[in-house]
């Protein structure tokens, strides 16, 4: 349309072929799972020359390999939670590990006995196994699948004596037992599950020369929902989805995602470099914890299972060859290496495989980091503030203080028996993350509301508002995430009845999390300032339904600043949703891992989004949608918008959309952005 001016800065947009849904012909490299032929030959030559660390790893493997192992296959393999019940699961795990060990020994030594043992294992399981069952079925298949494929890949690409009928039986097992169980992934579990599943599906895809399967696994690696992708698992700081659970599971997850990236690298797809070496960032963060450091975190870092796993050697060697400095990963690899075998033997690529780049180190994002409620309050309360100890009534203190009063909530859990009603002129502050405000489950939906429609001059700062059904996250926070709850729980809801009726609302260093309804919903307010806040895990699928509840929802608001904030991991909504708003500035925010859009703007005017990190959202990163009139004067400047499962920028019938200096990389849609004059209403 003639009146719809758009200024779009043409930027170089990097789009790798792996991000395309379209399937193209691929000639797979064979052998080509964890190692190429060149890699295997280099490994063999280093062992035969007695070079370290290959020699020690080989000697240890040879001394401990059990050729008398009795292969005992099962038709139905059952593994329950934490291995109970366990019928055939340990047998399969031991068999898969030994099959791979023997295949490597065969390649290095040319001794037929090793090939024979590996073949025996593959043949017996292939002719026996029908299915997996119980809680850990997918996980067990994923743990063992890539080991079996690695063994089979070596055997069939050497003169091992593996007969054709055995190879066909193995293929049948992969495609009728392993793949059907894993093909739909399981992203609602902790992320180590999908990391392992992707790892094994990629191995099967290579073994079966199946490009469509390979591409599907790559897409899930990059764009999987909930906990299922690399961006859902490793956050921009390096903190991982399971950091609050225990360090054993974190290392397991990192190792599985790195294993998947390793297969992709063998086939010419570099997943190690994406997002500023994101895998290295996750490894460094976790290894630093195990080395005794205490990095900044969202939530409490678990001190459970503080032992190194054998998951570091390949990652250390890969990034070192590339020139990436990862000192904590090096410490971990050095600690594990004396007892390691396969991980050391297979860790090195053939010389020249990995291109040496300029020396660098993975750097965590500094956008909105750290933010939310911090260890201590950013601003001290005045001496005349009304002090509320845990167990005392917050509402009574609010009522007694009146307008222009300051209320300090001391460190501890403040349980609200019912919604907290805020009048005009009140400041409520805490002592940082040690102060938690929590609505008793019997107290209704909203935790904090306005006492009157024309509320003005209100500030919340330096505290956590916990909306989960239980303020204790437990030993596995994923088990208590808001998408699992059917209760209707909201955070801060300030609702006016006309535009500008409420004025001067400020949230600073506030954390709002785990609401099944909106985390923060402000409607009809002028001069709204949301600074240094952390809104996470808000917006589930309870009534009125998914895609309608968000981390931050602003409606009919004007003169809004959202700065240095984190709006992440809404299980069914967006990070930020604006509707019928005017004069909004969103600056230097992390908007990531949300199940709908990162930022969605509807029927709004004069909105600027600048200097933000927008990543890993399940739809487009930033959406300016059309409903009736569309939006006007939308400016998107200097944002990093990458690896969203849609376009980086998507817009319909927006008047004067200006984009300048944005970096769009790796978003799922090939064109990275879709700027359309069409009056298209999104219907899903």
Secondary structure, DSSP 8 states (H G I E B T S, - for coil): -TT--EEE-----B--GGG-SS-------SSBSS-BHHHHHHHHHHHHTT-TTHHHHHHHHHHH--TT------SEEEE-GGG-SEEBHHHHHHHHHHHHHHHHHHHHH--HHHHHHHHHHHHHHHTT--EEESTTHHHHHHHHHHHHHHHHHHHHTTT----HHHHHHHHHHIIIIIHHHHTT--TTS-HHHHHHHHHHHHHHHHHTT-HHHHHHHHHHHHH-STT-SHHHHB-TTS-BTTTTT-HHHHHHHHHHHHHHHHHHHHTT---SSHHHHHHHHHHHHHHHHHTT-----SS----SS-S--S--HHHHHHHHHHTB--HHHHHHHHHHHTT-SHHHHT----TTSS---S-B------TT-S-SS-SS-SS---TT-EEE-TTS-HHHHHHHH-TTEEEEE-SEEEEESS-EEE-TTEEEE-SGGGEEEEE-GGG-S-SEEESSTT-EEEEEEEEEEE-SSSS---S-GGGG-GGG--S----EEEE-SSTTSEEEEEEEEEEEE--SS-SEEEESEEEEEEES-EEES---SSTT-TTS--SEEEES-EEEEEES-EEE--SSS-SEEEES-EEEEEES-EEES-SS-SEEEES-EEEEEES-EEES-SS-SEEEE-SSS--EEEEEES-EEES-SS-SEEEES-EEEEEES-EEES-SSTTSEEEE-S------
